[in-house]
Amino acid sequence: MATDVVAQLADSLAKTGVEDGELSYKGQGRKLDDAQSVEEIVKEIQDFEGLQALRLEGNTVGVEAAQAIAKALQTKSEFKRCYWSDMFTGRLRSEIPPALNSLGDALMLAGARLTVLDLSDNAFGPDGVKGIEKLLKSSASYTLQELRLNNCGMGIGGGKILAASLTHCHKDSSAEGHPLNLKVFVAGRNRLENDGAIALAQAFQLMGSLEEIHMPQNGINHPGVTALAKAVQHNANLRILNLNDNTFTDKGGIAMAQALKHLSSVQVINFGDCLVRPAGALAMAETVSEGLPILKELNLSFCEITEEAALKVAQSVKHKNTLEKLDLNGTCMRDADALLLCCVISDDEGEPDDDDEDKDDDDEEEEEEEEEVDDDDDDDDEDVDEEDIEEEEEEDEEEEEEKVSPTLTFY
């Protein structure tokens, strides 16, 4: 009997993905159109004591279904994490704002204190941002740490609404003595362009708490990049900065390099396909040489960098013991320059350690033993084929080439 109960419980957990206060329907492909279609979900939400997270990714939720789910969330005061990416597939854009408004109102009524809000991969445009505007301004978002809105098509208008909402939230939460402490901001592929980026940069500067900024593929040019550079300086704990596939040009590249000089916690910089050009790359090389003590990854691939600038970048990371990856793909290099570039960041330099010294002593002893070998062995050695010697030399050369640091990639 007990075995049957355990089996039923395990089956229930497997279906819903319960873990650490989390109820999950992730990737189930459910078509949730009305209240009847979510009866099971509503009951499980109502019965879940201490619900902290709800995963609805990979389903499609209509207005009536969202309203029914929202009603069940109204009593969940411990709720913290919304994993609601990719949950409006096939829906009209006009359906999304009321659905989001219903869910947001429920969380505010419950007195929830959010830490994660993920609405990525929902193509809701500026109107979708309006659907979460009230939630972002409310006390439910005072504790927000991660905001993920990747690939939502927000556009300039949505970016401005979002920036204004975050600014409002920060001011109100600061007035209560607990300022918004947002750490992760993700908004790639949103067509924010310069105006949207500038508006968000002002919010970033005000908050000063960001540790990760991901804004790739947003059509941002040097005015927007320069604004973001200014904001970056005020986020002292920034660890990851991903602006891949925007257009810096040398102006934006130099501005961003200057801003990064003021930071010491940065580990990952992704400016790939950002057209930083030689001047921007040289400025980055100077910044890397003088600071960024724990840098792990630097991506300046496909940025129209010259050989000279690429070599300067490589030289700048020569003594970065934490570096794991340097990406200079797309830089046209002659063979000789490519070899030099690899050698510059080779990690086989330095004094031999104790093991190396012991090995040297062993080698000396072996040499002494070999000298005691009789003349017959010496005659045999003289018969060694010269081709074999050449093959051994080629193998040694290949081994030396393999010692070059694997952190560099380029064409």
Salt bridges, closest charged atoms under 4 A:
ASP11 OD2 - LYS15 NZ 3.53
GLU22 OE2 - ARG55 NE 2.97
ASP33 OD2 - LYS31 NZ 3.04
ASP33 OD1 - ARG91 NH2 2.61
GLU40 OE1 - ARG30 NH1 3.72
ASP47 OD2 - LYS43 NZ 2.70
GLU57 OE2 - ARG55 NH1 2.57
GLU95 OE1 - ARG91 NH1 3.95
ASP105 OD1 - LYS134 NZ 3.22
ASP127 OD1 - LYS130 NZ 3.91
GLU133 OE2 - LYS137 NZ 3.28
GLU146 OE1 - ARG148 NE 3.13
ASP172 OD2 - HIS168 ND1 3.34
GLU211 OE1 - ARG239 NE 3.61
GLU212 OE1 - HIS214 NE2 2.98
GLU212 OE2 - ARG239 NH2 2.96
GLU286 OE2 - LYS261 NZ 2.99
GLU290 OE1 - LYS261 NZ 3.65
GLU304 OE1 - ARG277 NE 3.87
GLU307 OE1 - ARG334 NH1 3.17
ASP337 OD2 - ARG334 NH2 3.03
GLU349 OE2 - LYS318 NZ 3.87
GLU400 OE2 - LYS403 NZ 3.00
